[in-house]
């Protein structure tokens, strides 16, 4: 057995003291970083009166009825001289089965681990610049004017997403853009954002990464909102083909929201044009939503909304949708929700005119859908 001499004890004390001094020196540097874990967990039940024209119904567990289920990490760091660095990492998964949510990325790219965000950037009094995979500014501009604030079920979130999917998510040689995921998330992106008085705006560009071309596989997106006595919103984005630089998707929108006491009246118009990579027209969808929020109790908000979505190139691709809902804020981080949609789908209705996450409930029929669930944020 080794004997501890006074000298060895002294050396050990010095080693421990040195380690403590090193740790103490590192604490102030660590304290300058603010890092947090956050997320949303959302699940409920969904009843659908018809799954096809034969009239069969179904009941299933539904993930993300109110908001998407996510797990995220974010942080910021004071860099001095009026600069702050930040990062965002955000994954999207399904509560009903624990799997990663699907992706709208072009075929062959796999399912991203951090589907929604994987970025870092700088900000200051001049605004912010963000680099990496991120939310586009176009959709963000309309959250305050879309009748249901782009809720994950029964809103024009799906008319938005599905109209920017087929024209960009194909295999090599077909319609394809490797920087776009349903017109909401963009890879290889650079975005500038700022707020000047009552106006907030963003401008995003995804370079194509193609030799000899500044156009192929690129994305350009812009969005702005004005918040004053009323809320106004506008957006536009173009998604170009990987091989031909054709404008496979052109998407624009306008919106307005008018607060009046306990009520907020909203109207939102979206237009999406899809083309083949040759330039041939495929679809031209007008998506119109109007609605009203009523805060009838400090903890309760009721919403009524009507959506009329139609492809002007195919009159039978048309859905008319009435939505009623109530959100009960049990506390700031917990909401219990109930929502119902009546969907009248014409004989050739497609996902491009749908407000339902799973697509058209029953083509050529009227369906009723009921969804109730609980939403936690942390």
PESUL-V526746 format. One record per residue. N is the residue number from 0. D_LAST is the distance of its C-alpha to the last C-alpha in Angstrom with 1 decimal. Layout:
N|D_LAST ; N|D_LAST
This chain:
0|53.3 ; 1|52.5 ; 2|53.4 ; 3|51.2 ; 4|53.6 ; 5|53.0 ; 6|52.7 ; 7|50.0 ; 8|48.0 ; 9|48.3 ; 10|47.1 ; 11|44.1 ; 12|43.3 ; 13|43.6 ; 14|41.3 ; 15|38.6 ; 16|39.1 ; 17|38.9 ; 18|35.6 ; 19|34.2 ; 20|35.5 ; 21|33.9 ; 22|30.5 ; 23|30.8 ; 24|31.9 ; 25|28.8 ; 26|26.3 ; 27|26.9 ; 28|26.4 ; 29|23.1 ; 30|22.0 ; 31|22.6 ; 32|19.8 ; 33|16.2 ; 34|14.0 ; 35|10.2 ; 36|8.1 ; 37|5.3 ; 38|5.4 ; 39|6.5 ; 40|8.6 ; 41|11.6 ; 42|15.0 ; 43|18.1 ; 44|21.9 ; 45|24.3 ; 46|27.9 ; 47|30.4 ; 48|34.0 ; 49|35.7 ; 50|35.1 ; 51|38.5 ; 52|41.7 ; 53|42.9 ; 54|40.3 ; 55|38.4 ; 56|34.9 ; 57|31.9 ; 58|28.7 ; 59|25.8 ; 60|22.2 ; 61|20.3 ; 62|17.1 ; 63|15.2 ; 64|17.2 ; 65|15.2 ; 66|13.1 ; 67|13.3 ; 68|11.3 ; 69|10.4 ; 70|9.5 ; 71|10.1 ; 72|11.5 ; 73|12.9 ; 74|15.3 ; 75|18.2 ; 76|21.5 ; 77|24.2 ; 78|27.4 ; 79|29.7 ; 80|32.1 ; 81|29.5 ; 82|27.6 ; 83|24.0 ; 84|22.9 ; 85|19.6 ; 86|18.2 ; 87|15.7 ; 88|15.3 ; 89|13.6 ; 90|14.5 ; 91|14.9 ; 92|15.6 ; 93|16.7 ; 94|15.2 ; 95|18.7 ; 96|20.2 ; 97|17.8 ; 98|19.9 ; 99|19.2 ; 100|19.6 ; 101|23.1 ; 102|24.2 ; 103|26.6 ; 104|28.0 ; 105|31.8 ; 106|33.3 ; 107|33.7 ; 108|30.7 ; 109|28.5 ; 110|24.8 ; 111|22.8 ; 112|20.2 ; 113|18.2 ; 114|19.3 ; 115|17.3 ; 116|17.5 ; 117|19.5 ; 118|20.9 ; 119|21.7 ; 120|23.6 ; 121|25.1 ; 122|24.8 ; 123|26.9 ; 124|28.7 ; 125|30.2 ; 126|27.0 ; 127|25.2 ; 128|26.3 ; 129|24.1 ; 130|25.5 ; 131|24.5 ; 132|22.7 ; 133|20.8 ; 134|20.4 ; 135|23.7 ; 136|24.6 ; 137|26.4 ; 138|23.6 ; 139|21.4 ; 140|24.4 ; 141|24.5 ; 142|21.0 ; 143|22.4 ; 144|25.6 ; 145|24.9 ; 146|25.5 ; 147|22.1 ; 148|20.2 ; 149|20.4 ; 150|18.4 ; 151|18.2 ; 152|20.9 ; 153|24.1 ; 154|24.2 ; 155|26.2 ; 156|23.5 ; 157|25.8 ; 158|29.0 ; 159|27.6 ; 160|26.4 ; 161|29.4 ; 162|31.9 ; 163|30.8 ; 164|30.7 ; 165|34.3 ; 166|36.0 ; 167|34.1 ; 168|32.8 ; 169|36.2 ; 170|38.1 ; 171|40.2 ; 172|43.1 ; 173|41.4 ; 174|39.0 ; 175|36.4 ; 176|34.2 ; 177|32.1 ; 178|29.8 ; 179|28.5 ; 180|25.8 ; 181|26.3 ; 182|26.8 ; 183|23.1 ; 184|22.5 ; 185|25.3 ; 186|26.3 ; 187|28.6 ; 188|27.7 ; 189|28.3 ; 190|26.8 ; 191|27.8 ; 192|25.8 ; 193|26.7 ; 194|26.7 ; 195|30.2 ; 196|30.4 ; 197|29.0 ; 198|29.0 ; 199|26.3 ; 200|27.4 ; 201|27.0 ; 202|29.5 ; 203|28.9 ; 204|31.5 ; 205|31.3 ; 206|34.6 ; 207|36.3 ; 208|37.4 ; 209|40.7 ; 210|44.0 ; 211|46.3 ; 212|44.1 ; 213|41.7 ; 214|40.9 ; 215|40.3 ; 216|36.8 ; 217|35.3 ; 218|32.7 ; 219|33.0 ; 220|30.4 ; 221|30.1 ; 222|28.2 ; 223|28.4 ; 224|27.3 ; 225|29.0 ; 226|27.2 ; 227|29.9 ; 228|31.5 ; 229|30.6 ; 230|28.2 ; 231|30.0 ; 232|28.9 ; 233|30.9 ; 234|30.4 ; 235|32.6 ; 236|32.3 ; 237|34.8 ; 238|34.3 ; 239|37.5 ; 240|39.0 ; 241|39.0 ; 242|42.7 ; 243|44.3 ; 244|42.1 ; 245|42.5 ; 246|39.9 ; 247|38.4 ; 248|35.8 ; 249|36.2 ; 250|33.4 ; 251|33.3 ; 252|31.8 ; 253|32.3 ; 254|30.3 ; 255|30.5 ; 256|28.6 ; 257|30.4 ; 258|28.7 ; 259|31.1 ; 260|30.0 ; 261|27.5 ; 262|28.2 ; 263|27.2 ; 264|29.6 ; 265|28.8 ; 266|30.9 ; 267|30.2 ; 268|32.7 ; 269|32.2 ; 270|35.0 ; 271|34.9 ; 272|38.1 ; 273|38.4 ; 274|41.3 ; 275|42.7 ; 276|43.0 ; 277|46.7 ; 278|45.9 ; 279|46.7 ; 280|44.7 ; 281|42.5 ; 282|40.5 ; 283|39.8 ; 284|37.0 ; 285|36.5 ; 286|33.3 ; 287|33.4 ; 288|30.7 ; 289|31.1 ; 290|29.1 ; 291|28.1 ; 292|25.0 ; 293|25.9 ; 294|23.7 ; 295|25.9 ; 296|23.9 ; 297|21.2 ; 298|18.7 ; 299|20.4 ; 300|21.1 ; 301|23.7 ; 302|24.7 ; 303|28.0 ; 304|28.6 ; 305|31.6 ; 306|31.7 ; 307|35.1 ; 308|34.9 ; 309|38.2 ; 310|39.8 ; 311|42.9 ; 312|44.5 ; 313|44.2 ; 314|44.5 ; 315|43.5 ; 316|40.1 ; 317|38.7 ; 318|36.1 ; 319|35.7 ; 320|32.4 ; 321|31.5 ; 322|27.9 ; 323|26.9 ; 324|23.4 ; 325|21.6 ; 326|17.9 ; 327|17.2 ; 328|14.4 ; 329|14.3 ; 330|12.0 ; 331|10.0 ; 332|6.8 ; 333|9.2 ; 334|12.2 ; 335|15.3 ; 336|17.5 ; 337|21.2 ; 338|23.0 ; 339|26.6 ; 340|28.5 ; 341|32.3 ; 342|33.3 ; 343|37.0 ; 344|37.6 ; 345|41.1 ; 346|43.1 ; 347|41.9 ; 348|38.3 ; 349|36.0 ; 350|32.3 ; 351|33.1 ; 352|33.4 ; 353|30.7 ; 354|27.5 ; 355|26.5 ; 356|24.2 ; 357|26.9 ; 358|29.7 ; 359|32.6 ; 360|32.5 ; 361|36.3 ; 362|38.7 ; 363|41.5 ; 364|40.1 ; 365|37.9 ; 366|34.8 ; 367|32.3 ; 368|28.7 ; 369|26.4 ; 370|22.7 ; 371|20.4 ; 372|16.9 ; 373|13.5 ; 374|10.3 ; 375|6.7 ; 376|3.8 ; 377|0.0
